[in-house]
Amino acid sequence: MIRVLLADDQTLIRAGLAALLGAADGIEVAGEAGDGAEAVRLASQLKPDVVLMDIRMPQLDGIEATRKIAAQPELSAVHVVILTTFDLDEYVFEGLRAGAAGFLVKDTDAAELLRAVRVAADGGALMSPAVTRRVIAEFASRTATATKVPGTADLTPREREVVTRSRAACT
């Protein structure tokens, strides 16, 4: 049974998610939090498999709550999936840096949300398709292109390894 903690400041959103998840085979709602501080407290207490975390909440926002959950070694098996209306790049990258296993926007359909919960519970990572495209584009724009260095063809394999490691250490 996959145990899920819902963290959203909107009661109606939590109720809808609870109904959806509660009707799914193999998933149960372990608890509900109305703010980030309560989400951290309940994650520590209940140790759910997955936390569906909104970003904009009172007391403590979802990114900081995610960071606090991810920082606790005893919660290493708790996987946070950010579920928000706002798919702003800064939220995506900050959420992932904070330790989130995934990032979904609230217009995700029910089947995809259930799949996301199962993937996260299994230790996988996921993102909404539109978010994935932007993350890939950002990664690709930051990836340095390989440059040919004159004379490297004359190096031994060991010399190439040393040069590669030295260059990597400098970047």
Rosetta blueprint (number, residue, H / E / L):
1 M L
2 I E
3 R E
4 V E
5 L E
6 L E
7 A E
8 D L
9 D L
10 Q L
11 T H
12 L H
13 I H
14 R H
15 A H
16 G H
17 L H
18 A H
19 A H
20 L H
21 L H
22 G H
23 A L
24 A L
25 D L
26 G L
27 I E
28 E E
29 V E
30 A E
31 G E
32 E E
33 A E
34 G L
35 D L
36 G H
37 A H
38 E H
39 A H
40 V H
41 R H
42 L H
43 A H
44 S H
45 Q H
46 L H
47 K L
48 P L
49 D L
50 V E
51 V E
52 L E
53 M E
54 D L
55 I L
56 R L
57 M L
58 P L
59 Q L
60 L L
61 D L
62 G H
63 I H
64 E H
65 A H
66 T H
67 R H
68 K H
69 I H
70 A H
71 A L
72 Q L
73 P H
74 E H
75 L H
76 S L
77 A L
78 V L
79 H E
80 V E
81 V E
82 I E
83 L E
84 T E
85 T L
86 F L
87 D L
88 L L
89 D H
90 E H
91 Y H
92 V H
93 F H
94 E H
95 G H
96 L H
97 R H
98 A H
99 G L
100 A L
101 A L
102 G E
103 F E
104 L E
105 V E
106 K L
107 D L
108 T L
109 D L
110 A H
111 A H
112 E H
113 L H
114 L H
115 R H
116 A H
117 V H
118 R H
119 V H
120 A H
121 A H
122 D L
123 G L
124 G L
125 A L
126 L E
127 M E
128 S L
129 P H
130 A H
131 V H
132 T H
133 R H
134 R H
135 V H
136 I H
137 A H
138 E H
139 F H
140 A H
141 S H
142 R H
143 T L
144 A L
145 T L
146 A L
147 T L
148 K L
149 V L
150 P L
151 G L
152 T H
153 A H
154 D H
155 L L
156 T L
157 P H
158 R H
159 E H
160 R H
161 E H
162 V H
163 V H
164 T H
165 R H
166 S H
167 R H
168 A H
169 A H
170 C H
171 T L
